[in-house]
Amino acid sequence: MSPDSAVPPLTVAIDPPTLTRREEQVLYWCSFGKTSWEISQILDCKESTVNFHVGNVLRKLSVHSRVAAVIKALRYGILSHQSSVS
């Protein structure tokens, strides 16, 4: 087999998942280590609502923890421009 006939590795462009504005806000505050209760106070909503959004973020990013979600969001560039989401 010659080098010219070698098949290049398959490159798949993976688009980042689409998060709602509120999910981005919750993820932003998670990146600072805020608890659900603290985020609920910052965003003026119920703690259960924050947990609902966290669950959506975890599902959309296919991860099992907030830390993993933040890391994956940074890799996707989702959090890189979030300095004024609050």
C-alpha positions, 0 to 999 in steps of 0.5 A: 500500500503506497502512502498516496492510497492511505485514507486520511483519518476521519475528521468530524466537525462537532457543533457545540450544543445550543444552550438557552440564555438561562442555561448559559447564565446558570452554567456561568455561575456554576463555573464560579463554584456557586451552589444552586441556592446561591445561583437562585439568589443571584438570578432571583428564581427558585433553587428547583428552577436552577436545578432544572437548568443544571440538569438540562445543561448536563444532558445537552453536554453529555456529562454527569457533573457541573465540573465536567459541564464547565470544562466541556463548555470551555472547550466548546467556547460556550463560556469564553464570552460570558463575562456579562451574562448576569 
